[in-house]
Amino acid sequence: MLIHPWDAPHDDAEWQQWLAVHDFGTLVVNGLDGEPPYAQPLHFTYDAPSGVVLTHLARPNPMWPALLADPEVVLSVVDDYAYIPGPWQAPPDSPPEHGTPTSFYAAVQLRCRAHVVDDPAEKAALLNRQVGHFQPEGGSAEAAVGEAPYGRLLSGLRGVRLEVTGVRAKFKYANHRTPEVQDRIVEGLTERSGPGDAAAREHLLRRRGA
């Protein structure tokens, strides 16, 4: 992922705060013997102080042999994206049709070392922590070894603890453009009001303000 200086996060807190509320991504695992990589969409829980991601996969998932053979993986998260038409980006002294179309997006790529969790009690704790993150209002029974309703299901999955070893983050929101062009983009996003436009607009304004 290319990261220009103007697209880089201002500090670690910026991408960590974004990741805390963008908790669905793609786990990418190297394929075996020259095969293409595996890419598994999944929910996850990220703990910034410990630098650990928690998730789980069904035991029949075909990526397990590859993950066990090479536990160096990447968790990729992309969101808050919007297409930006060329005329919105035209320099003030150029015709609108000379503007360059682009994409806005936020992205975080975590390079991780995967640790498989197979102990039933540890799996139950991992699942309860995930449910607590996504369902803080409660309403579901806790997973516990040998206890209904989820105890019998623990053998059908494996937990994964991802130890974060590297981070690449990007917030691509026209930070290198002139204020006049940024204002035009903000106006365009506001008027279009399509999926992702409000979030992209807020990122542009927030980063410009910083």
N, C-alpha and C positions, 0 to 999 in steps of 0.2 A: 504494500500500500504506500503510494507516494504521499508524503506529508510535507507541504511547503511550510516555511516558517510562520506564515500568517494563518495557517490552518491548525497549527499545533495547539494543544491545550495550554491555557495560561499557567496551570499548575496541576498537581495530581488531584487536588480536591475537585477540579472541574469534571474530569472524566469519572472519578469515583462517585460523585453525586449523581451524574447522569446514569451510570451503570446501576446504581441502587434502585432505580425505577424503570430500568429497561432490562428485565430479567428473563428474556427469551432470546436464544441465539442458536448458533450452529456449531457443534463440536466436530472438528475436522481431525481425522486420524490417518496417518500414512497407510497406504495400501501395502499388501504383502507381495513380495516378489515382482515389483514393478507394476502392480495393478494400480488403477486410479485411487485417489484418496476416498475414504468414507466421509460423508457429511450428514450428521444427524441433528435435526432440529430438536430443541428441548428447552424446558424451563430449568432455571438454576437459581441458586442462592449464593450471593457473593458477600463475603465478610472482609471489608477493607482492612481493619486492624491486623488480622491474621494473614491476609493475602491468600485466602482459601476459597474455592468454589465448591459447592456441594450439588450433586445431581444424582440421577439413577437411570438405569436402562433395563429393559426386559432381558431376562437371561437368554432368550433365543436370538437377540440382536446379532446380526452377522458381523458386526465390527469387532466383537470381543477378541478373536484371535489376533487381529491386527493391532489392537490397543495393547494387548499383553506382550506382543513382540516388540513394540516400540511405543513406550508410554509418553513420549514427547508429542504433545498435541497442541492444537490451537482452538480457542473458543472465540468465535467471531460474532459480534453484535452490531447491527446496523439499523438505524431508525431515523425518524424526524427528517425524512427525505422529501424533496420537491424538485420538479423540473422547472428550470428557469429559462424562459424564452429569450432568444437572442436580443430582440429590441430592448428588453429591460436592462441589459448589460452594456449597451452601446455607450462609448465615451461621449462626453458632452459635445465634442467638436466633430462627431461622426454621424452619418445617416443612421437611423434606427436599424435598417436592414443589415448594417455592417456589424452589429453586436453579435457576440459569441454565445450560443446556447450552452447551458451547463446543468449540472446536477448539484443540489445542496444535500448534505447528509451529515449525520454524526456517526462515527464508527469507533469501536474499541475492539482491539484484537489482543487477547490474553494468551501468551505462550505459557503452557503449563506442563507439569509432570503429573501424570495420572496415577493414582493409587486406588486399587480396587478394594471395595469394602464387602466382604462376604460374611463376616460374623453376624449372626442374626440379631443380636442385641444392638450392635453398632448400626446395622441397617435400619432397625426400628428408630433409633435416635436420629439418624440422618433424615428419615422420612418425616418424622415429627417436626424436625426443625424446618424442613421445606414447607410443610403444610402450615406451620405457624407463621412463616413469612407471607405466603400467598393467601392465607385464610385466617387473619388475626382475629376475626370475629368468632372463631371456633365453629362448632356445629358438627364436627366429625370426631369419632372416637380416636384415641391415640393408638398407634401401632405398638403392639407388645408381643414378645415371643410367646407362642402357645396360647394366646388369648384371642377370642373373637372380637371384632369381625375380620381383622387384617392379619392375624398371626399366621394363618395358613397360606397367605399370599406372599410372605417374605421370601420363600424359596424360589419364587418365580422371577425375581429381579436381583440385580447386583448394584450396590452403591458405588459411586465414584467420588473421590476427593481429589480435586485439582489444585495442586500447589503452584501458584502463579510465580513464574520465573522471569517474565518479561512482559512489557506492555507497549503497545503502539496505539495511539489515540489521535483522532482527527475530527475537527469541527469545521466543515467547509461551508462558510457562509459569507463570502465576498468581503472578508476583512481587508483585502488589499485594494478594494475599489474606492473611488472617491466618494465623499459624502453625498454628492448629487446622484451618483449612480445607486448608492445604497438606498437613498430615499425613494428612488424610482422603483427599486425592487420591493421595498416595503409596501409601497402603494399597490404594486401589482399583486403581491401576495394577499394583501387585505381585500382587494376587489375580487380576486378570483376565488378565494376562500375554499379551495379544494382540499382533499385529504392531505394532511401533512403541512399545509401552508401556514397554519397558525403557529405550529411548533417551529418551523423554519424561520418565520418572521421573528419570533421571540429570541431565537438563538442569535440572529443577526443583530438585533437591538441590544441584547445582553452583552455580546462580545464587543460591539462598538462602544458601549458604555464603559466597559472595563479597560 
